[in-house]
Amino acid sequence: MFNEEKVAQMAGYLLQKRGGRMNLLKLMKLLYLCDRESMNLYDESMSNDLWFSLDHGPILSRTYNLMNGSSDKPNEGWNKWISDRENHDLSLNFEPSEADFSELSIADLKIMDAIYDKFGHYNRWQLEKYTHDFCPEWTDPKGSSIPINPLSLFEKLGRSPKQLEDLSEWIKELDDMDKIACHMR
């Protein structure tokens, strides 16, 4: 299930590694690559977000909406961690300590460190090009948006037909649990 606090901490962790401020497009690409690597290594999304192909590459949809001011939680979640956009940049609202990243597992942090070490020196346009060229689940939406099916991603990551079948069942179970949780709120 999507967890606004967790994606805020993911963004906050990457922002902290960059000195507290980063271009929105660059941050989104790094977050997407972290989520993609989590799927590759553990067959699970780190963000539990929905993925879409947009003109500038793949995105985490709900996270993108948060980056654009859609959070309705004024002093928690995204708004606690991340400032409003300013000139296409996002910034940390405070200097977090290690304890503040309580939603992130050791595996999450290792993935985020590895992605940042590999891509942190890229600028936003280099990351956009990278995701266009090396994330085959992305398709050019030609000015629109196209959902990215998790099974398509798993297929592009080289999963076998049997693994895809098992993952399909797992994804359906997660979707069902997410729907139940939404009705309980």
Secondary structure, 3 states (H helix, E strand, C coil): CCCHHHHHHHHHHHHHHCCCEEEHHHHHHHHHHHHHHHHHHHCCCCCCCCEEEECCEEEEHHHHHHHCCCCCCCCCHHHHHECCCECCEEEECCCCCHHHCCCCCHHHHHHHHHHHHHHCCCCHHHHHHHHHHHCCCCCCCCCCCEEECHHHHHHHCCCCHHHHHHHHHHHHHHHHHHHHHHHHC
